[in-house]
């Protein structure tokens, strides 16, 4: 009888302790969100009398956001794109973030670089006001898009004006030595998953919003490394320094009955001079060139959101100019200019149908020795979710 009584007391105490422990559990602060965007469309191109028209395979870019706590978060973007007869997949970024305080956040992994603003903020199809990217961005461009490393970023309120900043250390770019693609010798290749030398790239951006309503932002960026070649190669000591200036101005102007949106960015790439080799009649000939490139774009859009017509409120008029200059003497020497004009219809605040005409004049380039002009008509439909 005594043993039974003691057993009941112990079980009672155990149940009480278990209940007390259970009641101290706090609700989970973890949250998961799926965002992203997709787009499809039609393109017609005319290059020197050679026409091409095609419907574009859909692109799907899901963005995964996971909040572990108020301070710890994770984000990643995948990209699935139909190109030709193949499905291309890619990892745009995947990084973990930790909020140190209200002025500082650290993140690590693969992230979009704050080199200017276009690639980090404006490149998604439903945000980019035109179907194409400006010259100098994307494939064969000089503006770095993403890299693997560690970044510290944040912002400060200066009592009216505001300041944001970002500094980072990454693996850095590789230089193409021409062994695989001779026509691209001297180009920088960004976004490799593993470093090929002991050096790292340092970079950062400072953005100033001088107006109290934050309608304008000026930014300056830098990105540098003292080694772009493999550790055991002749290009180990070839360094690179890139810088950029950017501008954003978004303002609702009553006399114009709408919103004016101005974007601009200038990119400069300076790579140390090196010796490359080209094969002519079976003989390897050395050559070098002043490896400096630049690109620039400016864009103006206007949307009459104060119009009395519901149809006009959904329209947006866009114009953009961009140019790209690759180094003289390189196999990929190029001077290009592009004009693009568009009319957008917004089905909702994150879904848009874009009609655009674009003309590009290119002198040189590793695909052509002369001057080519390409005219194109584009119809794209993009949606963010």
C-alpha positions as YAML, in Angstrom:
chain: A
units: angstrom
residues:
- id: 1
  name: UNK
  ca: [0.00, 0.00, 0.00]
- id: 2
  name: UNK
  ca: [2.85, 2.34, 0.88]
- id: 3
  name: UNK
  ca: [4.63, 1.51, -2.42]
- id: 4
  name: UNK
  ca: [1.47, 2.29, -4.39]
- id: 5
  name: UNK
  ca: [1.04, 5.62, -2.55]
- id: 6
  name: UNK
  ca: [4.67, 6.60, -3.24]
- id: 7
  name: UNK
  ca: [4.27, 5.69, -6.90]
- id: 8
  name: UNK
  ca: [1.20, 7.90, -7.24]
- id: 9
  name: UNK
  ca: [3.00, 10.81, -5.54]
- id: 10
  name: UNK
  ca: [6.01, 10.48, -7.89]
- id: 11
  name: UNK
  ca: [3.77, 10.26, -10.94]
- id: 12
  name: UNK
  ca: [1.84, 13.29, -9.74]
- id: 13
  name: UNK
  ca: [5.01, 15.29, -9.25]
- id: 14
  name: UNK
  ca: [6.29, 14.17, -12.65]
- id: 15
  name: UNK
  ca: [3.07, 15.20, -14.37]
- id: 16
  name: UNK
  ca: [3.17, 18.57, -12.64]
- id: 17
  name: UNK
  ca: [6.78, 19.17, -13.65]
- id: 18
  name: UNK
  ca: [5.98, 18.10, -17.20]
- id: 19
  name: UNK
  ca: [3.00, 20.45, -17.36]
- id: 20
  name: UNK
  ca: [5.10, 23.29, -15.95]
- id: 21
  name: UNK
  ca: [7.80, 22.69, -18.57]
- id: 22
  name: UNK
  ca: [5.23, 22.50, -21.37]
- id: 23
  name: UNK
  ca: [3.61, 25.75, -20.30]
- id: 24
  name: UNK
  ca: [6.93, 27.58, -20.54]
- id: 25
  name: UNK
  ca: [7.22, 26.88, -24.29]
- id: 26
  name: UNK
  ca: [6.97, 30.07, -26.36]
- id: 27
  name: UNK
  ca: [5.12, 30.32, -29.67]
- id: 28
  name: UNK
  ca: [7.45, 29.78, -32.63]
- id: 29
  name: UNK
  ca: [8.65, 32.90, -34.43]
- id: 30
  name: UNK
  ca: [9.64, 31.01, -37.56]
- id: 31
  name: UNK
  ca: [7.93, 32.03, -40.78]
- id: 32
  name: UNK
  ca: [8.20, 30.82, -44.36]
- id: 33
  name: UNK
  ca: [7.26, 32.73, -47.50]
- id: 34
  name: UNK
  ca: [7.39, 31.88, -51.19]
- id: 35
  name: UNK
  ca: [7.73, 34.85, -53.54]
- id: 36
  name: UNK
  ca: [9.22, 35.26, -57.01]
- id: 37
  name: UNK
  ca: [8.34, 36.15, -60.57]
- id: 38
  name: UNK
  ca: [7.88, 34.74, -64.04]
- id: 39
  name: UNK
  ca: [7.64, 36.04, -67.58]
- id: 40
  name: UNK
  ca: [7.12, 35.00, -71.19]
- id: 41
  name: UNK
  ca: [6.69, 36.81, -74.48]
- id: 42
  name: UNK
  ca: [7.39, 37.25, -78.19]
- id: 43
  name: UNK
  ca: [10.40, 38.79, -79.96]
- id: 44
  name: UNK
  ca: [11.04, 39.86, -83.56]
- id: 45
  name: UNK
  ca: [14.60, 40.81, -84.56]
- id: 46
  name: UNK
  ca: [15.98, 42.21, -87.81]
- id: 47
  name: UNK
  ca: [19.77, 42.25, -88.16]
- id: 48
  name: UNK
  ca: [21.02, 43.48, -91.51]
- id: 49
  name: UNK
  ca: [18.13, 41.93, -93.40]
- id: 50
  name: UNK
  ca: [18.18, 38.67, -91.46]
- id: 51
  name: UNK
  ca: [14.91, 38.27, -89.57]
- id: 52
  name: UNK
  ca: [14.12, 36.12, -86.57]
- id: 53
  name: UNK
  ca: [10.88, 35.76, -84.65]
- id: 54
  name: UNK
  ca: [10.05, 33.50, -81.76]
- id: 55
  name: UNK
  ca: [7.78, 33.00, -78.81]
- id: 56
  name: UNK
  ca: [9.83, 32.85, -75.64]
- id: 57
  name: UNK
  ca: [9.69, 29.93, -73.28]
- id: 58
  name: UNK
  ca: [8.47, 30.87, -69.85]
- id: 59
  name: UNK
  ca: [10.92, 31.79, -67.10]
- id: 60
  name: UNK
  ca: [10.11, 30.86, -63.51]
- id: 61
  name: UNK
  ca: [12.10, 32.33, -60.63]
- id: 62
  name: UNK
  ca: [10.86, 31.29, -57.17]
- id: 63
  name: UNK
  ca: [12.26, 33.13, -54.15]
- id: 64
  name: UNK
  ca: [12.29, 31.32, -50.81]
- id: 65
  name: UNK
  ca: [12.29, 33.40, -47.62]
- id: 66
  name: UNK
  ca: [12.65, 31.81, -44.20]
- id: 67
  name: UNK
  ca: [12.57, 33.76, -40.93]
- id: 68
  name: UNK
  ca: [14.06, 31.73, -38.12]
- id: 69
  name: UNK
  ca: [13.72, 34.55, -35.58]
- id: 70
  name: UNK
  ca: [13.52, 38.33, -35.46]
- id: 71
  name: UNK
  ca: [17.26, 38.44, -36.14]
- id: 72
  name: UNK
  ca: [18.08, 35.35, -38.21]
- id: 73
  name: UNK
  ca: [16.80, 34.89, -41.77]
- id: 74
  name: UNK
  ca: [17.56, 33.00, -44.99]
- id: 75
  name: UNK
  ca: [16.77, 33.80, -48.63]
- id: 76
  name: UNK
  ca: [17.34, 32.03, -51.94]
- id: 77
  name: UNK
  ca: [16.29, 32.45, -55.56]
- id: 78
  name: UNK
  ca: [16.24, 29.73, -58.19]
- id: 79
  name: UNK
  ca: [15.77, 30.33, -61.90]
- id: 80
  name: UNK
  ca: [14.26, 27.94, -64.43]
- id: 81
  name: UNK
  ca: [14.41, 29.10, -68.04]
- id: 82
  name: UNK
  ca: [13.58, 27.45, -71.36]
- id: 83
  name: UNK
  ca: [16.36, 28.30, -73.81]
- id: 84
  name: UNK
  ca: [16.49, 26.62, -77.19]
- id: 85
  name: UNK
  ca: [15.55, 23.01, -76.59]
- id: 86
  name: UNK
  ca: [16.91, 22.87, -73.05]
- id: 87
  name: UNK
  ca: [15.78, 23.77, -69.56]
- id: 88
  name: UNK
  ca: [18.42, 25.91, -67.87]
- id: 89
  name: UNK
  ca: [18.52, 26.08, -64.09]
- id: 90
  name: UNK
  ca: [20.47, 28.46, -61.91]
- id: 91
  name: UNK
  ca: [20.95, 29.65, -58.38]
- id: 92
  name: UNK
  ca: [20.70, 33.44, -58.41]
- id: 93
  name: UNK
  ca: [21.50, 33.78, -54.72]
- id: 94
  name: UNK
  ca: [21.30, 31.90, -51.42]
- id: 95
  name: UNK
  ca: [22.42, 33.59, -48.22]
- id: 96
  name: UNK
  ca: [21.82, 33.71, -44.50]
- id: 97
  name: UNK
  ca: [21.31, 37.07, -42.73]
- id: 98
  name: UNK
  ca: [21.68, 38.14, -39.12]
- id: 99
  name: UNK
  ca: [20.53, 41.51, -37.76]
- id: 100
  name: UNK
  ca: [23.24, 42.84, -35.45]
- id: 101
  name: UNK
  ca: [21.36, 46.04, -34.56]
- id: 102
  name: UNK
  ca: [19.10, 48.57, -36.25]
- id: 103
  name: UNK
  ca: [22.02, 49.94, -38.26]
- id: 104
  name: UNK
  ca: [23.84, 46.71, -39.20]
- id: 105
  name: UNK
  ca: [22.96, 43.43, -40.89]
- id: 106
  name: UNK
  ca: [25.49, 40.77, -41.86]
- id: 107
  name: UNK
  ca: [24.88, 38.16, -44.54]
- id: 108
  name: UNK
  ca: [26.95, 35.33, -45.96]
- id: 109
  name: UNK
  ca: [26.66, 33.01, -48.93]
- id: 110
  name: UNK
  ca: [25.95, 33.84, -52.56]
- id: 111
  name: UNK
  ca: [24.29, 37.25, -52.83]
- id: 112
  name: UNK
  ca: [23.54, 39.94, -55.41]
- id: 113
  name: UNK
  ca: [26.29, 42.54, -55.29]
- id: 114
  name: UNK
  ca: [25.36, 46.17, -54.56]
- id: 115
  name: UNK
  ca: [27.43, 47.37, -57.51]
- id: 116
  name: UNK
  ca: [25.18, 50.22, -58.55]
- id: 117
  name: UNK
  ca: [21.49, 49.37, -58.31]
- id: 118
  name: UNK
  ca: [20.38, 47.67, -61.53]
- id: 119
  name: UNK
  ca: [21.41, 44.07, -60.86]
- id: 120
  name: UNK
  ca: [20.53, 44.09, -57.17]
- id: 121
  name: UNK
  ca: [17.22, 45.97, -57.31]
- id: 122
  name: UNK
  ca: [15.90, 46.36, -60.86]
- id: 123
  name: UNK
  ca: [16.71, 43.26, -62.96]
- id: 124
  name: UNK
  ca: [13.60, 41.09, -62.16]
- id: 125
  name: UNK
  ca: [11.29, 41.01, -65.18]
- id: 126
  name: UNK
  ca: [8.30, 42.59, -63.44]
- id: 127
  name: UNK
  ca: [10.46, 45.42, -62.02]
- id: 128
  name: UNK
  ca: [12.57, 46.16, -65.10]
- id: 129
  name: UNK
  ca: [10.49, 48.58, -67.16]
- id: 130
  name: UNK
  ca: [11.78, 47.19, -70.47]
- id: 131
  name: UNK
  ca: [12.05, 43.58, -71.72]
- id: 132
  name: UNK
  ca: [15.85, 43.75, -72.07]
- id: 133
  name: UNK
  ca: [18.73, 44.81, -69.85]
- id: 134
  name: UNK
  ca: [20.86, 47.87, -70.66]
- id: 135
  name: UNK
  ca: [24.16, 47.31, -72.48]
- id: 136
  name: UNK
  ca: [27.00, 46.28, -70.19]
- id: 137
  name: UNK
  ca: [24.85, 44.06, -67.94]
- id: 138
  name: UNK
  ca: [24.38, 40.31, -68.11]
- id: 139
  name: UNK
  ca: [26.35, 38.00, -70.40]
- id: 140
  name: UNK
  ca: [29.65, 39.58, -71.58]
- id: 141
  name: UNK
  ca: [28.88, 42.61, -69.42]
- id: 142
  name: UNK
  ca: [31.31, 44.45, -67.16]
- id: 143
  name: UNK
  ca: [29.04, 44.94, -64.13]
- id: 144
  name: UNK
  ca: [29.34, 42.11, -61.55]
- id: 145
  name: UNK
  ca: [25.99, 40.60, -60.60]
- id: 146
  name: UNK
  ca: [26.64, 38.16, -57.74]
- id: 147
  name: UNK
  ca: [29.44, 36.51, -55.82]
- id: 148
  name: UNK
  ca: [30.11, 34.33, -52.78]
- id: 149
  name: UNK
  ca: [31.35, 35.91, -49.56]
- id: 150
  name: UNK
  ca: [30.36, 37.99, -46.53]
- id: 151
  name: UNK
  ca: [28.68, 41.41, -46.45]
- id: 152
  name: UNK
  ca: [27.85, 44.03, -43.84]
- id: 153
  name: UNK
  ca: [25.10, 46.53, -44.69]
- id: 154
  name: UNK
  ca: [22.79, 48.99, -43.01]
- id: 155
  name: UNK
  ca: [21.35, 52.51, -42.98]
- id: 156
  name: UNK
  ca: [21.31, 55.69, -40.91]
- id: 157
  name: UNK
  ca: [18.84, 58.55, -40.58]
- id: 158
  name: UNK
  ca: [20.76, 61.83, -40.72]
- id: 159
  name: UNK
  ca: [17.83, 63.91, -39.52]
- id: 160
  name: UNK
  ca: [16.13, 64.37, -42.89]
- id: 161
  name: UNK
  ca: [18.61, 62.94, -45.37]
- id: 162
  name: UNK
  ca: [19.32, 59.20, -45.12]
- id: 163
  name: UNK
  ca: [22.43, 57.13, -45.76]
- id: 164
  name: UNK
  ca: [22.73, 53.46, -46.64]
- id: 165
  name: UNK
  ca: [25.92, 51.45, -47.00]
- id: 166
  name: UNK
  ca: [27.25, 48.01, -47.88]
- id: 167
  name: UNK
  ca: [30.77, 46.54, -47.65]
- id: 168
  name: UNK
  ca: [31.69, 43.00, -48.65]
- id: 169
  name: UNK
  ca: [34.49, 40.47, -49.19]
- id: 170
  name: UNK
  ca: [34.00, 37.84, -51.92]
- id: 171
  name: UNK
  ca: [35.89, 35.29, -53.99]
- id: 172
  name: UNK
  ca: [36.19, 37.74, -56.85]
- id: 173
  name: UNK
  ca: [36.22, 37.35, -60.65]
- id: 174
  name: UNK
  ca: [38.41, 35.20, -62.90]
- id: 175
  name: UNK
  ca: [40.14, 36.54, -65.97]
- id: 176
  name: UNK
  ca: [39.70, 34.68, -69.24]
- id: 177
  name: UNK
  ca: [43.17, 33.86, -70.58]
- id: 178
  name: UNK
  ca: [41.96, 32.88, -74.05]
- id: 179
  name: UNK
  ca: [42.89, 29.20, -73.75]
- id: 180
  name: UNK
  ca: [39.26, 28.09, -74.15]
- id: 181
  name: UNK
  ca: [37.73, 31.08, -75.94]
- id: 182
  name: UNK
  ca: [40.51, 33.07, -77.65]
- id: 183
  name: UNK
  ca: [38.09, 35.79, -78.74]
- id: 184
  name: UNK
  ca: [37.30, 36.60, -75.07]
- id: 185
  name: UNK
  ca: [40.86, 36.88, -73.72]
- id: 186
  name: UNK
  ca: [41.01, 39.62, -71.08]
- id: 187
  name: UNK
  ca: [37.34, 39.49, -70.10]
- id: 188
  name: UNK
  ca: [36.40, 39.17, -66.46]
- id: 189
  name: UNK
  ca: [34.16, 36.24, -65.57]
- id: 190
  name: UNK
  ca: [32.00, 36.73, -62.48]
- id: 191
  name: UNK
  ca: [30.08, 34.36, -60.24]
- id: 192
  name: UNK
  ca: [32.35, 31.34, -59.88]
- id: 193
  name: UNK
  ca: [31.56, 29.09, -56.93]
- id: 194
  name: UNK
  ca: [35.18, 28.44, -55.91]
- id: 195
  name: UNK
  ca: [38.14, 30.78, -55.73]
- id: 196
  name: UNK
  ca: [41.22, 30.02, -57.84]
- id: 197
  name: UNK
  ca: [43.73, 32.05, -55.81]
- id: 198
  name: UNK
  ca: [44.41, 33.32, -52.31]
- id: 199
  name: UNK
  ca: [43.26, 36.86, -53.03]
- id: 200
  name: UNK
  ca: [39.75, 38.11, -52.33]
- id: 201
  name: UNK
  ca: [37.70, 40.92, -53.84]
- id: 202
  name: UNK
  ca: [36.72, 43.92, -51.71]
- id: 203
  name: UNK
  ca: [33.74, 46.07, -52.55]
- id: 204
  name: UNK
  ca: [31.04, 48.35, -51.28]
- id: 205
  name: UNK
  ca: [28.46, 51.00, -52.02]
- id: 206
  name: UNK
  ca: [27.33, 54.18, -50.29]
- id: 207
  name: UNK
  ca: [23.90, 55.62, -51.11]
- id: 208
  name: UNK
  ca: [22.70, 59.06, -50.08]
- id: 209
  name: UNK
  ca: [19.03, 60.12, -50.05]
- id: 210
  name: UNK
  ca: [19.37, 63.89, -49.67]
- id: 211
  name: UNK
  ca: [15.66, 64.81, -49.72]
- id: 212
  name: UNK
  ca: [13.33, 64.42, -46.75]
- id: 213
  name: UNK
  ca: [10.80, 62.45, -48.84]
- id: 214
  name: UNK
  ca: [13.53, 60.01, -50.03]
- id: 215
  name: UNK
  ca: [12.54, 60.57, -53.67]
- id: 216
  name: UNK
  ca: [16.17, 60.84, -54.83]
- id: 217
  name: UNK
  ca: [19.17, 58.61, -54.24]
- id: 218
  name: UNK
  ca: [22.78, 59.03, -55.37]
- id: 219
  name: UNK
  ca: [25.14, 56.07, -55.07]
- id: 220
  name: UNK
  ca: [28.83, 55.31, -55.58]
- id: 221
  name: UNK
  ca: [30.23, 51.76, -55.73]
- id: 222
  name: UNK
  ca: [33.67, 50.15, -55.91]
- id: 223
  name: UNK
  ca: [34.88, 46.58, -56.47]
- id: 224
  name: UNK
  ca: [38.56, 45.58, -56.53]
- id: 225
  name: UNK
  ca: [40.98, 42.66, -56.37]
- id: 226
  name: UNK
  ca: [44.74, 42.32, -56.88]
- id: 227
  name: UNK
  ca: [44.53, 38.86, -58.44]
- id: 228
  name: UNK
  ca: [42.15, 37.53, -61.09]
- id: 229
  name: UNK
  ca: [44.21, 34.58, -62.36]
- id: 230
  name: UNK
  ca: [44.77, 31.12, -60.95]
- id: 231
  name: UNK
  ca: [47.42, 30.81, -58.25]
- id: 232
  name: UNK
  ca: [49.85, 28.94, -60.54]
- id: 233
  name: UNK
  ca: [49.15, 30.90, -63.73]
- id: 234
  name: UNK
  ca: [50.85, 33.81, -65.52]
- id: 235
  name: UNK
  ca: [47.80, 35.96, -64.69]
- id: 236
  name: UNK
  ca: [47.98, 35.60, -60.92]
- id: 237
  name: UNK
  ca: [49.08, 39.24, -60.45]
- id: 238
  name: UNK
  ca: [46.57, 40.74, -62.88]
- id: 239
  name: UNK
  ca: [44.35, 42.96, -60.74]
- id: 240
  name: UNK
  ca: [41.08, 44.75, -61.45]
- id: 241
  name: UNK
  ca: [39.33, 47.86, -60.19]
- id: 242
  name: UNK
  ca: [35.69, 48.60, -61.01]
- id: 243
  name: UNK
  ca: [33.55, 51.54, -59.95]
- id: 244
  name: UNK
  ca: [30.05, 52.80, -60.62]
- id: 245
  name: UNK
  ca: [27.80, 55.82, -60.10]
- id: 246
  name: UNK
  ca: [24.02, 55.48, -59.92]
- id: 247
  name: UNK
  ca: [21.00, 57.75, -59.64]
- id: 248
  name: UNK
  ca: [17.36, 57.14, -58.82]
- id: 249
  name: UNK
  ca: [14.57, 59.73, -58.73]
- id: 250
  name: UNK
  ca: [10.91, 58.76, -58.27]
- id: 251
  name: UNK
  ca: [8.41, 61.56, -57.72]
- id: 252
  name: UNK
  ca: [4.69, 62.13, -58.04]
- id: 253
  name: UNK
  ca: [4.34, 65.48, -59.87]
- id: 254
  name: UNK
  ca: [0.89, 67.06, -59.72]
- id: 255
  name: UNK
  ca: [1.21, 69.32, -62.82]
- id: 256
  name: UNK
  ca: [2.11, 66.23, -64.86]
- id: 257
  name: UNK
  ca: [-0.73, 64.22, -63.30]
- id: 258
  name: UNK
  ca: [1.57, 61.28, -62.75]
- id: 259
  name: UNK
  ca: [4.77, 59.70, -61.46]
- id: 260
  name: UNK
  ca: [8.15, 60.33, -63.04]
- id: 261
  name: UNK
  ca: [10.81, 57.66, -62.56]
- id: 262
  name: UNK
  ca: [14.44, 58.33, -63.56]
- id: 263
  name: UNK
  ca: [17.21, 55.73, -63.34]
- id: 264
  name: UNK
  ca: [20.84, 55.97, -64.42]
- id: 265
  name: UNK
  ca: [24.11, 54.12, -63.86]
- id: 266
  name: UNK
  ca: [27.67, 54.46, -65.14]
- id: 267
  name: UNK
  ca: [30.10, 51.51, -64.89]
- id: 268
  name: UNK
  ca: [33.87, 51.54, -65.35]
- id: 269
  name: UNK
  ca: [36.16, 48.48, -65.47]
- id: 270
  name: UNK
  ca: [39.96, 48.74, -65.31]
- id: 271
  name: UNK
  ca: [42.00, 45.52, -65.58]
- id: 272
  name: UNK
  ca: [45.80, 45.41, -65.44]
- id: 273
  name: UNK
  ca: [47.53, 45.04, -68.80]
- id: 274
  name: UNK
  ca: [48.59, 41.47, -69.58]
- id: 275
  name: UNK
  ca: [49.94, 39.48, -72.52]
- id: 276
  name: UNK
  ca: [47.59, 37.15, -74.39]
- id: 277
  name: UNK
  ca: [48.15, 34.89, -77.37]
- id: 278
  name: UNK
  ca: [46.36, 34.39, -80.65]
- id: 279
  name: UNK
  ca: [46.97, 31.61, -83.16]
- id: 280
  name: UNK
  ca: [47.59, 32.64, -86.77]
- id: 281
  name: UNK
  ca: [48.61, 30.01, -89.32]
- id: 282
  name: UNK
  ca: [49.59, 27.69, -86.49]
- id: 283
  name: UNK
  ca: [51.87, 30.29, -84.91]
- id: 284
  name: UNK
  ca: [51.18, 31.74, -81.46]
- id: 285
  name: UNK
  ca: [51.43, 35.53, -81.54]
- id: 286
  name: UNK
  ca: [51.53, 37.58, -78.30]
- id: 287
  name: UNK
  ca: [49.52, 40.78, -77.97]
- id: 288
  name: UNK
  ca: [48.30, 43.13, -75.25]
- id: 289
  name: UNK
  ca: [45.92, 46.06, -74.92]
- id: 290
  name: UNK
  ca: [44.77, 48.72, -72.48]
- id: 291
  name: UNK
  ca: [42.02, 46.74, -70.75]
- id: 292
  name: UNK
  ca: [39.52, 49.45, -69.85]
- id: 293
  name: UNK
  ca: [35.77, 49.23, -70.49]
- id: 294
  name: UNK
  ca: [32.76, 51.36, -69.65]
- id: 295
  name: UNK
  ca: [28.99, 51.32, -69.94]
- id: 296
  name: UNK
  ca: [26.19, 53.74, -69.19]
- id: 297
  name: UNK
  ca: [22.41, 53.85, -69.22]
- id: 298
  name: UNK
  ca: [19.74, 56.36, -68.38]
- id: 299
  name: UNK
  ca: [16.03, 55.65, -68.31]
- id: 300
  name: UNK
  ca: [12.91, 57.78, -67.97]
- id: 301
  name: UNK
  ca: [9.41, 56.49, -67.36]
- id: 302
  name: UNK
  ca: [6.10, 58.28, -66.80]
- id: 303
  name: UNK
  ca: [2.82, 56.88, -65.52]
- id: 304
  name: UNK
  ca: [-0.30, 59.14, -65.41]
- id: 305
  name: UNK
  ca: [-1.76, 57.72, -62.18]
- id: 306
  name: UNK
  ca: [-3.72, 60.94, -61.48]
- id: 307
  name: UNK
  ca: [-5.58, 60.81, -64.78]
- id: 308
  name: UNK
  ca: [-9.36, 60.75, -64.72]
- id: 309
  name: UNK
  ca: [-9.33, 57.75, -67.06]
- id: 310
  name: UNK
  ca: [-8.93, 54.31, -65.48]
- id: 311
  name: UNK
  ca: [-7.33, 53.07, -68.71]
- id: 312
  name: UNK
  ca: [-4.71, 55.83, -68.76]
- id: 313
  name: UNK
  ca: [-3.83, 55.17, -65.12]
- id: 314
  name: UNK
  ca: [-2.64, 51.69, -66.07]
- id: 315
  name: UNK
  ca: [-0.32, 52.91, -68.85]
- id: 316
  name: UNK
  ca: [3.37, 53.67, -68.51]
- id: 317
  name: UNK
  ca: [5.65, 55.29, -71.11]
- id: 318
  name: UNK
  ca: [9.35, 54.34, -71.04]
- id: 319
  name: UNK
  ca: [12.50, 55.44, -72.86]
- id: 320
  name: UNK
  ca: [16.08, 54.29, -72.31]
- id: 321
  name: UNK
  ca: [19.51, 55.02, -73.79]
- id: 322
  name: UNK
  ca: [22.55, 52.86, -73.10]
- id: 323
  name: UNK
  ca: [26.05, 52.40, -74.49]
- id: 324
  name: UNK
  ca: [28.96, 50.03, -74.04]
- id: 325
  name: UNK
  ca: [32.65, 50.45, -74.89]
- id: 326
  name: UNK
  ca: [35.06, 47.50, -74.79]
- id: 327
  name: UNK
  ca: [38.84, 48.00, -75.01]
- id: 328
  name: UNK
  ca: [40.48, 48.83, -78.32]
- id: 329
  name: UNK
  ca: [42.86, 46.11, -79.44]
- id: 330
  name: UNK
  ca: [41.00, 43.28, -77.73]
- id: 331
  name: UNK
  ca: [39.40, 40.49, -79.73]
- id: 332
  name: UNK
  ca: [36.12, 41.63, -78.17]
- id: 333
  name: UNK
  ca: [36.65, 45.33, -79.00]
- id: 334
  name: UNK
  ca: [33.24, 46.96, -79.27]
- id: 335
  name: UNK
  ca: [31.42, 50.27, -79.36]
- id: 336
  name: UNK
  ca: [27.66, 49.94, -79.07]
- id: 337
  name: UNK
  ca: [24.71, 52.25, -78.54]
- id: 338
  name: UNK
  ca: [21.09, 51.32, -77.93]
- id: 339
  name: UNK
  ca: [17.78, 53.16, -77.88]
- id: 340
  name: UNK
  ca: [14.69, 51.48, -76.43]
- id: 341
  name: UNK
  ca: [11.12, 52.77, -76.20]
- id: 342
  name: UNK
  ca: [8.23, 51.06, -74.49]
- id: 343
  name: UNK
  ca: [4.56, 51.23, -73.62]
- id: 344
  name: UNK
  ca: [3.52, 49.19, -70.57]
- id: 345
  name: UNK
  ca: [0.06, 48.23, -69.38]
- id: 346
  name: UNK
  ca: [-0.20, 47.33, -65.70]
- id: 347
  name: UNK
  ca: [-2.79, 44.65, -65.03]
- id: 348
  name: UNK
  ca: [-2.05, 45.05, -61.33]
- id: 349
  name: UNK
  ca: [0.72, 46.57, -59.25]
- id: 350
  name: UNK
  ca: [2.89, 43.48, -59.90]
- id: 351
  name: UNK
  ca: [1.80, 42.22, -63.32]
- id: 352
  name: UNK
  ca: [2.65, 44.08, -66.52]
- id: 353
  name: UNK
  ca: [2.43, 43.61, -70.29]
- id: 354
  name: UNK
  ca: [5.31, 45.38, -72.05]
- id: 355
  name: UNK
  ca: [5.37, 46.51, -75.69]
- id: 356
  name: UNK
  ca: [8.79, 47.72, -76.79]
- id: 357
  name: UNK
  ca: [10.85, 48.77, -79.82]
- id: 358
  name: UNK
  ca: [14.64, 48.64, -79.58]
- id: 359
  name: UNK
  ca: [17.46, 49.55, -81.97]
- id: 360
  name: UNK
  ca: [21.11, 48.68, -81.33]
- id: 361
  name: UNK
  ca: [24.15, 49.77, -83.32]
- id: 362
  name: UNK
  ca: [27.30, 47.72, -82.67]
- id: 363
  name: UNK
  ca: [30.77, 48.36, -84.06]
- id: 364
  name: UNK
  ca: [33.07, 45.37, -83.60]
- id: 365
  name: UNK
  ca: [32.46, 42.71, -81.00]
- id: 366
  name: UNK
  ca: [33.90, 39.19, -81.00]
- id: 367
  name: UNK
  ca: [31.01, 37.97, -83.17]
- id: 368
  name: UNK
  ca: [31.51, 40.62, -85.87]
- id: 369
  name: UNK
  ca: [34.31, 42.68, -87.42]
- id: 370
  name: UNK
  ca: [32.10, 45.34, -88.91]
- id: 371
  name: UNK
  ca: [29.09, 47.45, -87.96]
- id: 372
  name: UNK
  ca: [25.74, 45.82, -87.39]
- id: 373
  name: UNK
  ca: [22.38, 47.30, -86.56]
- id: 374
  name: UNK
  ca: [19.64, 45.26, -84.92]
- id: 375
  name: UNK
  ca: [16.04, 46.39, -84.68]
- id: 376
  name: UNK
  ca: [13.63, 44.50, -82.49]
- id: 377
  name: UNK
  ca: [10.00, 44.39, -81.44]
- id: 378
  name: UNK
  ca: [9.17, 42.82, -78.07]
- id: 379
  name: UNK
  ca: [6.00, 41.82, -76.27]
- id: 380
  name: UNK
  ca: [6.56, 40.52, -72.76]
- id: 381
  name: UNK
  ca: [4.24, 39.57, -69.95]
- id: 382
  name: UNK
  ca: [5.73, 39.51, -66.47]
- id: 383
  name: UNK
  ca: [4.22, 38.82, -63.08]
- id: 384
  name: UNK
  ca: [5.59, 39.03, -59.56]
- id: 385
  name: UNK
  ca: [4.11, 36.98, -56.77]
...
